[in-house]
């Protein structure tokens, strides 16, 4: 599993792909202010939407669970 990206690497990757923070946020149904805060280091991405955003940005190694399947049922 690759190491998480730094905030700067994540920002550079968006730029390399020609994707603005607003576009990334819309595509993943995220609050753009939250994404800005994560990339600036003002948020850590510990829970909820910030966790999801951090994982999607690649700055955090984590799992995005479907809320309907938490806690995971045996065999799933």
PDB file as gemmi writes it, atoms N, CA and C in Angstrom:
CRYST1    1.000    1.000    1.000  90.00  90.00  90.00 P 1                      
ATOM      1  N   UNK A   1       0.850  -1.174   0.000  1.00  0.00           N  
ATOM      2  CA  UNK A   1       0.000   0.000   0.000  1.00  0.00           C  
ATOM      3  C   UNK A   1       0.898   1.240   0.000  1.00  0.00           C  
ATOM      4  N   UNK A   2       0.664   2.176  -0.908  1.00  0.00           N  
ATOM      5  CA  UNK A   2       1.505   3.366  -0.959  1.00  0.00           C  
ATOM      6  C   UNK A   2       1.289   4.259   0.267  1.00  0.00           C  
ATOM      7  N   UNK A   3       2.316   4.990   0.613  1.00  0.00           N  
ATOM      8  CA  UNK A   3       2.224   5.918   1.744  1.00  0.00           C  
ATOM      9  C   UNK A   3       1.279   7.059   1.390  1.00  0.00           C  
ATOM     10  N   UNK A   4       0.602   7.614   2.393  1.00  0.00           N  
ATOM     11  CA  UNK A   4      -0.265   8.768   2.122  1.00  0.00           C  
ATOM     12  C   UNK A   4       0.548   9.931   1.551  1.00  0.00           C  
ATOM     13  N   UNK A   5      -0.118  10.753   0.780  1.00  0.00           N  
ATOM     14  CA  UNK A   5       0.506  11.935   0.205  1.00  0.00           C  
ATOM     15  C   UNK A   5       0.621  13.026   1.264  1.00  0.00           C  
ATOM     16  N   UNK A   6       1.574  13.901   1.081  1.00  0.00           N  
ATOM     17  CA  UNK A   6       1.595  15.110   1.903  1.00  0.00           C  
ATOM     18  C   UNK A   6       0.517  16.046   1.356  1.00  0.00           C  
ATOM     19  N   UNK A   7       0.176  17.062   2.138  1.00  0.00           N  
ATOM     20  CA  UNK A   7      -0.819  18.037   1.659  1.00  0.00           C  
ATOM     21  C   UNK A   7      -0.335  18.688   0.370  1.00  0.00           C  
ATOM     22  N   UNK A   8       0.949  18.999   0.314  1.00  0.00           N  
ATOM     23  CA  UNK A   8       1.505  19.622  -0.888  1.00  0.00           C  
ATOM     24  C   UNK A   8       1.440  18.672  -2.083  1.00  0.00           C  
ATOM     25  N   UNK A   9       1.741  17.405  -1.868  1.00  0.00           N  
ATOM     26  CA  UNK A   9       1.669  16.428  -2.959  1.00  0.00           C  
ATOM     27  C   UNK A   9       0.237  16.286  -3.474  1.00  0.00           C  
ATOM     28  N   UNK A  10      -0.728  16.284  -2.557  1.00  0.00           N  
ATOM     29  CA  UNK A  10      -2.134  16.169  -2.962  1.00  0.00           C  
ATOM     30  C   UNK A  10      -2.547  17.383  -3.789  1.00  0.00           C  
ATOM     31  N   UNK A  11      -2.141  18.556  -3.354  1.00  0.00           N  
ATOM     32  CA  UNK A  11      -2.452  19.780  -4.095  1.00  0.00           C  
ATOM     33  C   UNK A  11      -1.795  19.739  -5.476  1.00  0.00           C  
ATOM     34  N   UNK A  12      -0.534  19.300  -5.532  1.00  0.00           N  
ATOM     35  CA  UNK A  12       0.179  19.190  -6.813  1.00  0.00           C  
ATOM     36  C   UNK A  12      -0.482  18.169  -7.737  1.00  0.00           C  
ATOM     37  N   UNK A  13      -1.006  17.089  -7.162  1.00  0.00           N  
ATOM     38  CA  UNK A  13      -1.680  16.074  -7.977  1.00  0.00           C  
ATOM     39  C   UNK A  13      -2.959  16.625  -8.590  1.00  0.00           C  
ATOM     40  N   UNK A  14      -3.709  17.405  -7.830  1.00  0.00           N  
ATOM     41  CA  UNK A  14      -4.902  18.047  -8.395  1.00  0.00           C  
ATOM     42  C   UNK A  14      -4.493  18.967  -9.543  1.00  0.00           C  
ATOM     43  N   UNK A  15      -3.439  19.743  -9.313  1.00  0.00           N  
ATOM     44  CA  UNK A  15      -2.960  20.661 -10.343  1.00  0.00           C  
ATOM     45  C   UNK A  15      -2.480  19.896 -11.580  1.00  0.00           C  
ATOM     46  N   UNK A  16      -1.747  18.805 -11.366  1.00  0.00           N  
ATOM     47  CA  UNK A  16      -1.235  18.004 -12.478  1.00  0.00           C  
ATOM     48  C   UNK A  16      -2.370  17.466 -13.345  1.00  0.00           C  
ATOM     49  N   UNK A  17      -3.475  17.130 -12.700  1.00  0.00           N  
ATOM     50  CA  UNK A  17      -4.632  16.601 -13.420  1.00  0.00           C  
ATOM     51  C   UNK A  17      -5.554  17.703 -13.950  1.00  0.00           C  
ATOM     52  N   UNK A  18      -5.252  18.940 -13.608  1.00  0.00           N  
ATOM     53  CA  UNK A  18      -6.078  20.051 -14.076  1.00  0.00           C  
ATOM     54  C   UNK A  18      -7.430  20.118 -13.390  1.00  0.00           C  
ATOM     55  N   UNK A  19      -7.456  19.704 -12.122  1.00  0.00           N  
ATOM     56  CA  UNK A  19      -8.705  19.684 -11.359  1.00  0.00           C  
ATOM     57  C   UNK A  19      -8.624  20.728 -10.256  1.00  0.00           C  
ATOM     58  N   UNK A  20      -9.590  21.617 -10.226  1.00  0.00           N  
ATOM     59  CA  UNK A  20      -9.622  22.612  -9.148  1.00  0.00           C  
ATOM     60  C   UNK A  20     -10.189  21.960  -7.893  1.00  0.00           C  
ATOM     61  N   UNK A  21      -9.960  22.612  -6.775  1.00  0.00           N  
ATOM     62  CA  UNK A  21     -10.517  22.119  -5.513  1.00  0.00           C  
ATOM     63  C   UNK A  21     -12.039  22.118  -5.589  1.00  0.00           C  
ATOM     64  N   UNK A  22     -12.608  23.132  -6.228  1.00  0.00           N  
ATOM     65  CA  UNK A  22     -14.069  23.197  -6.378  1.00  0.00           C  
ATOM     66  C   UNK A  22     -14.579  22.013  -7.198  1.00  0.00           C  
ATOM     67  N   UNK A  23     -13.886  21.698  -8.301  1.00  0.00           N  
ATOM     68  CA  UNK A  23     -14.301  20.554  -9.132  1.00  0.00           C  
ATOM     69  C   UNK A  23     -14.187  19.246  -8.361  1.00  0.00           C  
ATOM     70  N   UNK A  24     -13.069  19.064  -7.653  1.00  0.00           N  
ATOM     71  CA  UNK A  24     -12.867  17.857  -6.852  1.00  0.00           C  
ATOM     72  C   UNK A  24     -13.987  17.730  -5.824  1.00  0.00           C  
ATOM     73  N   UNK A  25     -14.295  18.845  -5.178  1.00  0.00           N  
ATOM     74  CA  UNK A  25     -15.341  18.855  -4.142  1.00  0.00           C  
ATOM     75  C   UNK A  25     -16.702  18.491  -4.720  1.00  0.00           C  
ATOM     76  N   UNK A  26     -17.050  19.077  -5.865  1.00  0.00           N  
ATOM     77  CA  UNK A  26     -18.337  18.755  -6.502  1.00  0.00           C  
ATOM     78  C   UNK A  26     -18.394  17.282  -6.896  1.00  0.00           C  
ATOM     79  N   UNK A  27     -17.312  16.776  -7.472  1.00  0.00           N  
ATOM     80  CA  UNK A  27     -17.288  15.392  -7.952  1.00  0.00           C  
ATOM     81  C   UNK A  27     -17.482  14.394  -6.813  1.00  0.00           C  
ATOM     82  N   UNK A  28     -17.029  14.767  -5.612  1.00  0.00           N  
ATOM     83  CA  UNK A  28     -17.103  13.845  -4.474  1.00  0.00           C  
ATOM     84  C   UNK A  28     -18.131  14.286  -3.431  1.00  0.00           C  
ATOM     85  N   UNK A  29     -18.942  15.283  -3.793  1.00  0.00           N  
ATOM     86  CA  UNK A  29     -19.992  15.796  -2.898  1.00  0.00           C  
ATOM     87  C   UNK A  29     -19.415  16.206  -1.543  1.00  0.00           C  
ATOM     88  N   UNK A  30     -18.354  17.020  -1.601  1.00  0.00           N  
ATOM     89  CA  UNK A  30     -17.684  17.519  -0.407  1.00  0.00           C  
ATOM     90  C   UNK A  30     -17.817  19.033  -0.330  1.00  0.00           C  
ATOM     91  N   UNK A  31     -17.717  19.557   0.859  1.00  0.00           N  
ATOM     92  CA  UNK A  31     -17.705  20.997   1.063  1.00  0.00           C  
ATOM     93  C   UNK A  31     -16.326  21.512   0.632  1.00  0.00           C  
ATOM     94  N   UNK A  32     -16.261  22.432  -0.331  1.00  0.00           N  
ATOM     95  CA  UNK A  32     -14.961  22.922  -0.794  1.00  0.00           C  
ATOM     96  C   UNK A  32     -14.138  23.606   0.306  1.00  0.00           C  
ATOM     97  N   UNK A  33     -14.805  24.259   1.269  1.00  0.00           N  
ATOM     98  CA  UNK A  33     -14.071  24.878   2.384  1.00  0.00           C  
ATOM     99  C   UNK A  33     -13.353  23.819   3.213  1.00  0.00           C  
ATOM    100  N   UNK A  34     -13.983  22.662   3.378  1.00  0.00           N  
ATOM    101  CA  UNK A  34     -13.366  21.561   4.109  1.00  0.00           C  
ATOM    102  C   UNK A  34     -12.122  21.073   3.376  1.00  0.00           C  
ATOM    103  N   UNK A  35     -12.209  20.922   2.067  1.00  0.00           N  
ATOM    104  CA  UNK A  35     -11.067  20.454   1.277  1.00  0.00           C  
ATOM    105  C   UNK A  35      -9.925  21.471   1.379  1.00  0.00           C  
ATOM    106  N   UNK A  36     -10.241  22.759   1.286  1.00  0.00           N  
ATOM    107  CA  UNK A  36      -9.223  23.805   1.463  1.00  0.00           C  
ATOM    108  C   UNK A  36      -8.574  23.682   2.845  1.00  0.00           C  
ATOM    109  N   UNK A  37      -9.397  23.496   3.877  1.00  0.00           N  
ATOM    110  CA  UNK A  37      -8.876  23.383   5.246  1.00  0.00           C  
ATOM    111  C   UNK A  37      -7.968  22.170   5.402  1.00  0.00           C  
ATOM    112  N   UNK A  38      -8.329  21.057   4.805  1.00  0.00           N  
ATOM    113  CA  UNK A  38      -7.482  19.862   4.867  1.00  0.00           C  
ATOM    114  C   UNK A  38      -6.140  20.107   4.182  1.00  0.00           C  
ATOM    115  N   UNK A  39      -6.181  20.697   3.007  1.00  0.00           N  
ATOM    116  CA  UNK A  39      -4.947  20.929   2.256  1.00  0.00           C  
ATOM    117  C   UNK A  39      -4.075  22.005   2.901  1.00  0.00           C  
ATOM    118  N   UNK A  40      -4.677  22.875   3.695  1.00  0.00           N  
ATOM    119  CA  UNK A  40      -3.919  23.917   4.391  1.00  0.00           C  
ATOM    120  C   UNK A  40      -3.448  23.455   5.771  1.00  0.00           C  
ATOM    121  N   UNK A  41      -3.905  22.273   6.202  1.00  0.00           N  
ATOM    122  CA  UNK A  41      -3.504  21.757   7.498  1.00  0.00           C  
ATOM    123  C   UNK A  41      -4.337  22.258   8.666  1.00  0.00           C  
ATOM    124  N   UNK A  42      -5.439  22.936   8.384  1.00  0.00           N  
ATOM    125  CA  UNK A  42      -6.306  23.445   9.450  1.00  0.00           C  
ATOM    126  C   UNK A  42      -7.238  22.374   9.995  1.00  0.00           C  
ATOM    127  N   UNK A  43      -7.471  21.336   9.214  1.00  0.00           N  
ATOM    128  CA  UNK A  43      -8.284  20.185   9.638  1.00  0.00           C  
ATOM    129  C   UNK A  43      -7.418  18.945   9.513  1.00  0.00           C  
ATOM    130  N   UNK A  44      -7.702  17.935  10.343  1.00  0.00           N  
ATOM    131  CA  UNK A  44      -6.898  16.717  10.338  1.00  0.00           C  
ATOM    132  C   UNK A  44      -7.552  15.557   9.610  1.00  0.00           C  
ATOM    133  N   UNK A  45      -8.852  15.611   9.406  1.00  0.00           N  
ATOM    134  CA  UNK A  45      -9.531  14.516   8.723  1.00  0.00           C  
ATOM    135  C   UNK A  45      -9.752  13.312   9.610  1.00  0.00           C  
ATOM    136  N   UNK A  46     -10.156  13.549  10.841  1.00  0.00           N  
ATOM    137  CA  UNK A  46     -10.291  12.448  11.797  1.00  0.00           C  
ATOM    138  C   UNK A  46     -11.595  11.670  11.659  1.00  0.00           C  
ATOM    139  N   UNK A  47     -12.704  12.356  11.409  1.00  0.00           N  
ATOM    140  CA  UNK A  47     -14.005  11.686  11.369  1.00  0.00           C  
ATOM    141  C   UNK A  47     -14.918  12.291  10.317  1.00  0.00           C  
ATOM    142  N   UNK A  48     -15.963  11.527  10.024  1.00  0.00           N  
ATOM    143  CA  UNK A  48     -17.035  12.020   9.170  1.00  0.00           C  
ATOM    144  C   UNK A  48     -16.573  12.477   7.801  1.00  0.00           C  
ATOM    145  N   UNK A  49     -17.122  13.620   7.372  1.00  0.00           N  
ATOM    146  CA  UNK A  49     -16.831  14.135   6.030  1.00  0.00           C  
ATOM    147  C   UNK A  49     -15.346  14.481   5.876  1.00  0.00           C  
ATOM    148  N   UNK A  50     -14.714  14.976   6.936  1.00  0.00           N  
ATOM    149  CA  UNK A  50     -13.292  15.325   6.817  1.00  0.00           C  
ATOM    150  C   UNK A  50     -12.435  14.078   6.642  1.00  0.00           C  
ATOM    151  N   UNK A  51     -12.797  12.988   7.317  1.00  0.00           N  
ATOM    152  CA  UNK A  51     -12.090  11.711   7.117  1.00  0.00           C  
ATOM    153  C   UNK A  51     -12.253  11.255   5.672  1.00  0.00           C  
ATOM    154  N   UNK A  52     -13.486  11.279   5.199  1.00  0.00           N  
ATOM    155  CA  UNK A  52     -13.774  10.857   3.821  1.00  0.00           C  
ATOM    156  C   UNK A  52     -12.980  11.689   2.819  1.00  0.00           C  
ATOM    157  N   UNK A  53     -12.969  13.001   3.017  1.00  0.00           N  
ATOM    158  CA  UNK A  53     -12.248  13.888   2.112  1.00  0.00           C  
ATOM    159  C   UNK A  53     -10.744  13.613   2.144  1.00  0.00           C  
ATOM    160  N   UNK A  54     -10.189  13.411   3.331  1.00  0.00           N  
ATOM    161  CA  UNK A  54      -8.752  13.144   3.459  1.00  0.00           C  
ATOM    162  C   UNK A  54      -8.362  11.850   2.753  1.00  0.00           C  
ATOM    163  N   UNK A  55      -9.201  10.829   2.878  1.00  0.00           N  
ATOM    164  CA  UNK A  55      -8.931   9.555   2.202  1.00  0.00           C  
ATOM    165  C   UNK A  55      -9.022   9.741   0.687  1.00  0.00           C  
ATOM    166  N   UNK A  56     -10.046  10.446   0.218  1.00  0.00           N  
ATOM    167  CA  UNK A  56     -10.204  10.671  -1.219  1.00  0.00           C  
ATOM    168  C   UNK A  56      -9.057  11.505  -1.799  1.00  0.00           C  
ATOM    169  N   UNK A  57      -8.544  12.443  -1.021  1.00  0.00           N  
ATOM    170  CA  UNK A  57      -7.409  13.250  -1.464  1.00  0.00           C  
ATOM    171  C   UNK A  57      -6.105  12.454  -1.449  1.00  0.00           C  
ATOM    172  N   UNK A  58      -6.107  11.364  -0.689  1.00  0.00           N  
ATOM    173  CA  UNK A  58      -4.901  10.547  -0.589  1.00  0.00           C  
ATOM    174  C   UNK A  58      -3.952  10.992   0.504  1.00  0.00           C  
ATOM    175  N   UNK A  59      -4.386  11.931   1.366  1.00  0.00           N  
ATOM    176  CA  UNK A  59      -3.513  12.401   2.433  1.00  0.00           C  
ATOM    177  C   UNK A  59      -3.670  11.590   3.712  1.00  0.00           C  
ATOM    178  N   UNK A  60      -4.590  10.640   3.696  1.00  0.00           N  
ATOM    179  CA  UNK A  60      -4.806   9.781   4.856  1.00  0.00           C  
ATOM    180  C   UNK A  60      -5.066   8.371   4.366  1.00  0.00           C  
ATOM    181  N   UNK A  61      -4.404   7.417   5.013  1.00  0.00           N  
ATOM    182  CA  UNK A  61      -4.682   6.020   4.740  1.00  0.00           C  
ATOM    183  C   UNK A  61      -5.919   5.666   5.556  1.00  0.00           C  
ATOM    184  N   UNK A  62      -6.957   5.231   4.898  1.00  0.00           N  
ATOM    185  CA  UNK A  62      -8.174   4.923   5.629  1.00  0.00           C  
ATOM    186  C   UNK A  62      -9.187   4.235   4.751  1.00  0.00           C  
ATOM    187  N   UNK A  63     -10.297   3.910   5.363  1.00  0.00           N  
ATOM    188  CA  UNK A  63     -11.392   3.218   4.701  1.00  0.00           C  
ATOM    189  C   UNK A  63     -12.616   4.111   4.757  1.00  0.00           C  
ATOM    190  N   UNK A  64     -13.344   4.144   3.664  1.00  0.00           N  
ATOM    191  CA  UNK A  64     -14.609   4.868   3.631  1.00  0.00           C  
ATOM    192  C   UNK A  64     -15.701   3.816   3.633  1.00  0.00           C  
ATOM    193  N   UNK A  65     -16.347   3.667   4.784  1.00  0.00           N  
ATOM    194  CA  UNK A  65     -17.408   2.678   4.948  1.00  0.00           C  
ATOM    195  C   UNK A  65     -18.751   3.248   4.546  1.00  0.00           C  
ATOM    196  N   UNK A  66     -19.604   2.379   4.055  1.00  0.00           N  
ATOM    197  CA  UNK A  66     -20.993   2.735   3.827  1.00  0.00           C  
ATOM    198  C   UNK A  66     -21.657   2.762   5.206  1.00  0.00           C  
ATOM    199  N   UNK A  67     -22.273   3.869   5.560  1.00  0.00           N  
ATOM    200  CA  UNK A  67     -22.872   4.011   6.886  1.00  0.00           C  
ATOM    201  C   UNK A  67     -23.919   2.933   7.149  1.00  0.00           C  
ATOM    202  N   UNK A  68     -24.558   2.402   6.092  1.00  0.00           N  
ATOM    203  CA  UNK A  68     -25.559   1.365   6.280  1.00  0.00           C  
ATOM    204  C   UNK A  68     -24.937   0.025   6.631  1.00  0.00           C  
ATOM    205  N   UNK A  69     -23.628  -0.122   6.463  1.00  0.00           N  
ATOM    206  CA  UNK A  69     -22.950  -1.385   6.724  1.00  0.00           C  
ATOM    207  C   UNK A  69     -21.930  -1.229   7.845  1.00  0.00           C  
ATOM    208  N   UNK A  70     -22.251  -0.389   8.835  1.00  0.00           N  
ATOM    209  CA  UNK A  70     -21.338  -0.213   9.968  1.00  0.00           C  
ATOM    210  C   UNK A  70     -22.082  -0.470  11.251  1.00  0.00           C  
ATOM    211  N   UNK A  71     -21.578  -1.257  12.150  1.00  0.00           N  
ATOM    212  CA  UNK A  71     -20.341  -2.027  12.003  1.00  0.00           C  
ATOM    213  C   UNK A  71     -20.514  -3.126  10.965  1.00  0.00           C  
ATOM    214  N   UNK A  72     -19.398  -3.535  10.339  1.00  0.00           N  
ATOM    215  CA  UNK A  72     -19.485  -4.562   9.293  1.00  0.00           C  
ATOM    216  C   UNK A  72     -20.106  -5.840   9.844  1.00  0.00           C  
ATOM    217  N   UNK A  73     -20.971  -6.411   9.054  1.00  0.00           N  
ATOM    218  CA  UNK A  73     -21.600  -7.675   9.437  1.00  0.00           C  
ATOM    219  C   UNK A  73     -20.674  -8.819   9.066  1.00  0.00           C  
ATOM    220  N   UNK A  74     -20.665  -9.889   9.840  1.00  0.00           N  
ATOM    221  CA  UNK A  74     -19.824 -11.037   9.496  1.00  0.00           C  
ATOM    222  C   UNK A  74     -20.118 -11.535   8.090  1.00  0.00           C  
ATOM    223  N   UNK A  75     -19.065 -11.817   7.348  1.00  0.00           N  
ATOM    224  CA  UNK A  75     -19.234 -12.317   5.984  1.00  0.00           C  
ATOM    225  C   UNK A  75     -19.356 -11.234   4.940  1.00  0.00           C  
ATOM    226  N   UNK A  76     -19.257  -9.953   5.337  1.00  0.00           N  
ATOM    227  CA  UNK A  76     -19.357  -8.856   4.362  1.00  0.00           C  
ATOM    228  C   UNK A  76     -18.075  -8.092   4.288  1.00  0.00           C  
TER     229      UNK A  76                                                      
END                                                                             
